Amino acid sequence: MIPPAVRIVGIETSCDETAIGIVENGRQVLANAVASSLPRHAPYGGVIPEIAARAHVETIWQVLEQALQEAQLPLQALDAVAVTQGPGLPGALVIGLAFAKGLALSLDRPLIPVDHLAAHLYAGEMTAPQLQPPYIGLVVSGGHTLLCVAHDEGRFELLGETKDDAVGEAFDKVAKLLGLGYPGGPAIDRLSEQGQAARVPLPRPGGRAPLDFSFSGLKTAVYREVQKRLSAAAEGSRLKAQGDSLEPRALSLEPQVTADVAASFQEAAVEILVSKTLKACQRTGVSQVVLGGGVAANRRLRERMAEVGAQKKLQVTVPPPPLCVDNGAMVAGLGFPLLQRGRTAPLSIGSEPNRCLA
């Protein structure tokens, strides 16, 4: 029998964040502790799986202690252990799963395997307690871009997904092209406020299927635009150097041009995401929308989804940024309805790096 107040700890190690949250009854966040290894990956321009796994090993106990202190609870007060089973980096998932198994065994508590993507969408249900399925889910992150319908009992119907780059990956690659560093999403989000998207026309490509996504064409268009502008600047520099009898200097985009390109790329990516989501609502007749994933923290995406939601009379739910990025609270939260349905697992379970809304 499930007690009136159920406190579940959620362990999330699918990528570079070591995250542990504690949630009561699937809604009330008691703790949401995160340790990111991002600074270790920044010099490489992306997440290095071996570094991520090593960082999880080094920090996971400290993150658990931080979560318990934040929740003001002893370890024995936890009623169940939820853990991300997949999708994610294989080595990183194994660390979190092994740690969760150890906790469940030592405390004699149920072990609840959680789908990482489903947890991102459940963060919307935690944000809006009145929200009930069915709703359209848009998951946008560095590794995933997909549309689905979330039904009762944790069932998901996939409507469309990216056929090449995930949108977060596209943000990172464009940021690298513009010399903005890693991670690219926050850098482009900030810089876009200084740019004017209308100055740099970019396409809005889509996948072959109506609700599929494709961002490689948009990324290539940005590359060509940058090369065109650099070539023009190089020609001007060459002519000036001839007049001054000097060697031409290394060139880069002017700061305002960089901001304009960033703003144009962001606007195009956001428009693709919003238009596909709206099309999904029209095709299914579902008027509720939930955004999840790290890119859902993007300010322009949140703004446009709110605007379109108001225009089309859609109920749009976007979690606060701490619940958009990878976090343990969303895993702990989803663990509650899974526990109610009896969806626990033996300690023999393995990770599922390719799992998707299972």
ZICOR-V193894 format. One line per field, one symbol per residue. psi: psi as a letter, one per 30 degrees, with the letter a starting at -180 (. if undefined). burial: b if it has 9 or more other C-alpha atoms within 8 Angstrom, else e. A space follows every 10 residues. Layout:
psi=???
burial=???
//
This chain:
psi=kklejjjkkk kjhfbfkjkk lkkkhgejjf kikkjkgeff feffglkjee eeeeeeeefe eeeeeeeeee fhkleffkfl jkkkfllake eeeeeeeeee eeeeeefhlk kjkkkeeeee effeeeeiff kklllkkjkj affkjlklkk llggkkjkel lkgckleeee eeeeeeeghf akkeeeeeee efffljeffj kllilllele gllkfeeeee eeeeeeeeee eeeeeeeeee eeefhlkklk llkkeeeeee eeeeeeeeee eeeeeeeeee eeefgkgkkk kllefffkee eeeeeeeeee eghkjkkjll effelklfee eeeffeeeee ggilllffll lifgkjh.
burial=eeeeebbbbb bbbbbbbbbb bbbbbbbebb bbbbbebbee bbeebebebe bbbebbeebb eebbebbbeb beeeeeebbb bbbbbbbbbb bbbbbbbeeb bebbbeeebb bbbbbbbbbb bbbbbbbeee eeebbbbbbb bbbbbbbbbb beeeebebbb bbeebbbbbb bbbbbbeeeb bbbbbebbbe bbebbbbeeb ebebbbbeee bbbbbbebbe bbbeebeebb eebbeebbee bbeeeeeeee eebeeebbbb bbbbbbbbbb bbebebbebb beeeebbbbb bbbbbbbbeb bbebbbebbb eeebbbbbbe bebbbbbbbb bbbbbbbbbe eebbbeeeee bbbebeee
//
